[in-house]
Amino acid sequence: MNHYETVFILNPVLSDEQVKETVKKYEDFLISKGAKMVNKENWGLKKLAYPIQHKKSGFYNLFEYQVDGEVIEPLELVFRREERMMRYLTVKLDKHAVAWAEKRVKRNKEKA
């Protein structure tokens, strides 16, 4: 099982309930494919560096999980079909990135 991190941006016209529902849908999709969720972060509504689909902001979310590599392609296919999705990026983490992610989670917990 490889370690992955996915950041995705949802359309800003969605209500909080729709955002939570969409995030839950993708989390359930990953879990149904055998993923182990390591970390999940909601970064909230943020301003974009440049307009995407004529929108200047979006709801950012991050998933960190462990799963087999064959699951990534179906996940990204579902992302491409979702009209609420503006952008996404999935990255395979190496051992240094995993260590950094663990430090980031610990630092965020201390702030909260």
C-alpha positions, 0 to 999 in steps of 0.5 A: 500500500502506498501513501497518497495525498489528494487536495481538491477544490470544490465550487464556492457556490455550494452550501456547507451541507453540500460540501460536507456531503461531497467530501463524505462521498469521496471519503466513502469511495476511498474506504470502499476501495480499501483505503486507510484514511490517515488524515483529513483536513478542511481548509475552508473557503480560500481565494484562488490565485487565478480564476477557475471556471470564472470563480475566484474562490473555492472550498479546499480539502485535503485527504491523506491516505494509504491505498493500492495504486490501482485505486487512484485512476478510478478516484480521479475518474470520479473527480473528473465526472463531478461537476462540483469539483473545480481542481484536484491533485493527487501526489504519492508521498515518499518517506520524507513527505510522510514525515513532513505530513506527520509533523504538519498534523502534530503542529495543527493539533497543537494550534487547535 
